[in-house]
Amino acid sequence: MIEKTSKDLSQFHLDLERKFGANDYHPLPVVLEKGEGVFVWDVNGKKYYDFLSAYSAVNQGHCHPELVSLIKNQAETLTLTSRAFYNNKLGEYMEFATKLFGFDKLLPMNTGAEGVETSIKLSRKWGYLKKKVDQNQAKIVVCNNNFHGRTTTVISFSTDPGSKDFFGPHTPGFIHIPHGEISALENVFKKDKNIVSFLVEPIQGEAGVNVPEPEYLKKVRSLCSQYNVLMIADEIQTGLGRTGSLLASCGNCTCESFCEQQSTYVRPDILILAKALSGGTYPISAVLCDTEIMEVIQPGQHGSTFGGNPFAASIAKKAIEIIIDERLAQNARVLGEIFRSEMNKYIKSSKIVKLVRGKGLLNAIVIDENHDSQTAWNICLKLRDNGLLAKPTHGNVIRFAPPLVITKDQLFDCINIITSTIKEFEKSI
């Protein structure tokens, strides 16, 4: 038995997880117990800026008061019915979300990975019934360095050895191409008539915030239409305000609200949302598409016990409303430009930071060392000591993604923490 005797409560909780939990994560050694807005506090009372936002799930800020109030009320009223019965919240949420994003139908699920699995099933069955692809020959094009979840099917088309090695046999039916290379996409479309869909992240977050050239998604859309292939946009991390528009597929739109008619909007055939769809309060995902695609799924062929429950439906609708009402996408767009501008000023004289890249408030700095270097991890440890929480991805990349409720003054405070921390490392070079 682990006794709670240490003056540092963090170590007590770290020891509990290490003894009784699976070794499936490598967390930064900090134990959090409270959150509000852009801040979190550890069990010892230390306050931090959160610059990860639970991988962009907490766009609305920690414990948003409107979400907390709604959750309390709905939890006391009705939480789960399963889809064996109708409930009075799901239809309202479906109508709101489909009209907002410009689709006919919404299929509710729980996690992002479930949303991806749903899109795979939809596109395969659409391919057989509508495109008349040969039975059991449907293929889906994916990108190298993708991250779409950790289910058995999803890891089958990962290019990360750590995600897929020793978990085989892997699910067949996937073709890999480089992210951002439109010629590679056209080449595979030309060669294979059994391709039913192209699954793509508008920006690859886990791969190190890889941002394609501005016209990439437009060209993808054009090719998918030309070859009768469904375009699936995984906006689990990039959607709901993170990149400076309600969806990353809105391009460089500066509209004050989402509208399907905007000239820069690239409309996918299937849209996957999750993470910030609940404001970080509950697992909620959604797959949106038009009737011609959604109708291939009939009763008993797909679903989940919790997907579409009244608790989740209420939360999701409110979470989206907060992003729109508080103009969080607009805030992300403005502050993201400031962040990259200030970091680029610093990089000019930096010995460690190679570049900054990103869009809106999804950004990353690349440390000028190899993937196996410990420098990025050590910088994150020092950032933690200095009151800011971030995490490396792909070894030498540090992702910075604060809640979208962050203010300009708070952002400059964080930029100062980041640059001053990096300077400490540069002194030793």
Secondary structure by P-SEA (a helix, b strand, c coil): ccccccccaaaaaaaaaaacccccccccccccccccccccccccbbbbbbccccccccccccccaaaaaaaaaaaacccccccccccccaaaaaaaaaaaacccbbbbbccaaaaaaaaaaaaaaaaacccccccccbbbbbbccccccccaaaaaacccccccccccccccbbbbbccccaaaaaaaaaccccccccccccccccccccccccaaaaaaaaaaaaabbbbbbccccccccccccccccccccccccccccccccccccbbbbcccccccccbbbbbbbccccccccccccccccccccaaaaaaaaaaaaaaaaaaaaaaaaaaaaaaaaaaaaaaccccccccccccccccccccccccccaaaaaaaaaaaaacbbbbbccccbbbbbccccccaaaaaaaaaaaaaaaaaaaaac
